[in-house]
Structures are given as C-alpha cells and as structure tokens.
Amino acid sequence: MKMSQRLDKLPPYLFVEINRKIAQKRARGEDIISFAIGDPDVPTPSHIINWLCQAAQEPANHHYPETNGLPELRQAIGEWYKKRFGVSLSPDKEILPLIGAKEGIGHMALCFIDPGDIALVPDPGYPVFSMGTILAGGEPYFMPLAEKNGFLPDLKAIPPRIASKAKLMWINYPNNPTGAVAELDFFEKVVHFAKQYDLAVCHDAPYTEVAFDGYHPVSFMQVPEAREVGVEFHSLSKTYNMTGWRIGMVVGNAQMIDALFRVKSNLDSGIPQAIQQAAIKALSGFQDCIEEHNSLYQRRRDKLVKALNAIGLEARPPKASFYIWARIPKGYTSFEFATELLDEAGVAVTPGIGYGRGGEGYIRLSLTLPDDRLEEGINRLLAWQK
Ligand SMILES: *Cc1c(COP(=O)(O)O)cnc(C)c1O
C-alpha cells in the first residue's frame, strides 16, 4: 500500500501513550480516576431522549437526510440565537447544521486552505484547528495564549507578513483547555484585524452555556460586523449533554456557510433526521437542565480548585467551560507530571503539551466525572502531595 504523505504530516498523537497506559492499568484491575475526558457524565435530559425515540419510529426519518438539515432545525437554531444572544440570522443562508462542531471545523479548512497556506491557530488549542489545516496541506501559525493576557491571543504580536499571507483565523471562547472567556471588545478587535488583513474568522463556541456564578458568555456574532468576516461554530454536545448524538451548527457569513455546504454535500449525507428532531426539542424545549448541570459543575469546580491549591498547584476557578487549567510545579514537564500522577496515585489528567507547546507547564482537569469519583480523585490528590 502507498498511503498519502498527508498522513505522515500528522504529529504523533500525544494522548495515545497515556491512554494505552490507562487501559493497561485498568486491564490489571487497577482503579483509575480520570479527569482527562471532556464529556458530560450526566445523561442527555429525558425529554430530549423521549422525543428522539418517538422520532426514530417515524418512517419519514428512515431516509437520507438533506445536507443542510431540516428547515425546522435551521429555524430553531435561528430562534435560539435570537433568544440567547439577540442575533438575527437567515435560516437558509446563515445557518448550517453539522454532525457535531468538530466535523464542521475539520471540513472548513478544506474551504480555505491550499497547500502552503497559513491558518492562525491558538496555542494551546483544541487540536482539530491545526490538524484540519495540516490535512488540507496548510501550515498552522501558532498564536500563543499567555496567562498574563487572560489567555487571549496578542493580535499585535502577529507579524504583518504572516497576517497578510494567512487565510483563516481560529479562536475559541469560552476556551478549551484554559477555561478563559472573551468579551465583546476582544471580538471587535478580531473583526477589525480580519478586515485589515482580509482573513476569515472561525470562532468555536461550544461552551457558551456552560458558565458559572451567573455569568453569561457572549457570542462572536454579537459584533455587528462579525458576519462580514466570519462564522461561529456551536454544538448541542456540551449544552445538552449530547456528545454521543453528534449534532452541532455553524452560523454567520453566508459565503463561508455556502462553501462548507458545498464541501459537505460531496462528503456526507447529513445528520440522521431523528437526531435533528431531538435537537429541535433541545433548543426550543425546557432549558432548566442547563442551570442544573452548571450548578453541579460549579460545586465540583470549587472543590477541585481548592484541592489543587492545597497541593501547591496554581489554578483559578474558571468562569465558564468545564475545565480547570492548573499550573504544575517547576522541574517537571506536563507529560512527566501527568505520568507520575497516574503511576503513583492512579489519577489521570491531560498534560498541557497535548494542546501545543503553549500548554507546557500546565495540566487540564475536566469536571465531567460523577461526584463520588471526583471525591475519590480529590482524596488521592491530597494524599499524593508533591
Ligand atoms: C467539545 C468540543 C468541540 C466538539 O464539539 P462536537 O459538537 O461534539 O463535535 C469543539 N470544540 C471544542 C473546543 C470542544 O471542546
């Protein structure tokens, strides 16, 4: 077999080694507490599942769906954006349902990136931003997210020759892995920067509904001129604990949405219709589950941050997202630290280096594990004490 060079360009997947180690330990009967997975532990709310089961019985839903989704779903997404962010979107031109945000993010690279092209990518960042760019033959230019800048990229630090050559800019707030949030003044600067250098902006926003202490994150689309330069990816995964159902959306710039539609209509055949109907129910039905999930995460957040600080790891409670981004003591790489913690305490965390060089010096802990497991994990951390 002669496989593509494109595959060789993908960097080795850093989590593979740790995941293999966890699997080995579990196979030996060891009990591993994992803070490493960003996937809600609480099931999808039952009113959504009941609707999905009913929709699955419907023969009309047993056929190929349309690539751009049910008109009723695009409508429901539009109404949700209006209600939540006060933003009006055209359901036919400015909204496209996706098989999860990740699918759209990966494919958007194909709409812009030719071999040798540049995409501006946050570092640390969700790996799909750079992997999509690399698979399309392009090169990521990493924008460091420094703690002293609130984990926002310093746009002034991007060399003008890079900004002029770049075609895409990726940003993501509330942020994975740092838990940082952005306000409208930052998004306004991004729009201005994109106009100056003729860049397309992709804002990835799956955590706008996972927020604490009464805080409500903003949407990139709230900047009046945002839709002239960019789109926002969103998802039902984190808002409604629907990661397993694979459904998300992209909204904003009509030209970008049409380009993504053209790529997708040649690669996939849409989202199973019963799942689309469950998504309509989720977006337009009871929203109480969001507050319930958030108060659960908030309690866990406060306990875990307290424990991390007690063992000498610097970490602040995030305003949004379900991640704690904790600074590790000097003298360790994040990989060494995570490996020791796993070997000595049976606790799995994600080493920051897995999100790029800018993640070195940190580990990420997710709040998506059941309370009793979280308590046990905290007890092990406290007993481990470096
Ligand atoms: C979870 C996550 C996604 C993926 O969402 P899906 O809709 O499940 O594909 C996208 N971006 C970030 C930053 C995430 O953490």
The ligand as an SDF file (V2000), in Angstrom:
LIG
                    3D

 15 15  0  0  0  0  0  0  0  0999 V2000
  -16.0970   19.5130   22.5700 C   0  0  0  0  0  0  0  0  0  0  0  0
  -15.5040   20.4970   21.6450 C   0  0  0  0  0  0  0  0  0  0  0  0
  -15.9130   20.5620   20.3080 C   0  0  0  0  0  0  0  0  0  0  0  0
  -16.6760   19.4380   19.6560 C   0  0  0  0  0  0  0  0  0  0  0  0
  -17.9880   19.5140   19.6970 O   0  0  0  0  0  0  0  0  0  0  0  0
  -18.8640   18.4380   18.9430 P   0  0  0  0  0  0  0  0  0  0  0  0
  -20.0590   19.2150   18.5630 O   0  0  0  0  0  0  0  0  0  0  0  0
  -19.1270   17.3440   19.9220 O   0  0  0  0  0  0  0  0  0  0  0  0
  -18.1160   17.9270   17.7420 O   0  0  0  0  0  0  0  0  0  0  0  0
  -15.4490   21.5950   19.5150 C   0  0  0  0  0  0  0  0  0  0  0  0
  -14.5720   22.4930   20.0100 N   0  0  0  0  0  0  0  0  0  0  0  0
  -14.1320   22.4390   21.2650 C   0  0  0  0  0  0  0  0  0  0  0  0
  -13.1860   23.4660   21.7370 C   0  0  0  0  0  0  0  0  0  0  0  0
  -14.5740   21.4350   22.1190 C   0  0  0  0  0  0  0  0  0  0  0  0
  -14.0890   21.3610   23.3580 O   0  0  0  0  0  0  0  0  0  0  0  0
  1  2  1  0
  2  3  1  0
  2 14  2  0
  3  4  1  0
  3 10  2  0
  4  5  1  0
  5  6  1  0
  6  7  2  0
  6  8  1  0
  6  9  1  0
 10 11  1  0
 11 12  2  0
 12 13  1  0
 12 14  1  0
 14 15  1  0
M  END
$$$$
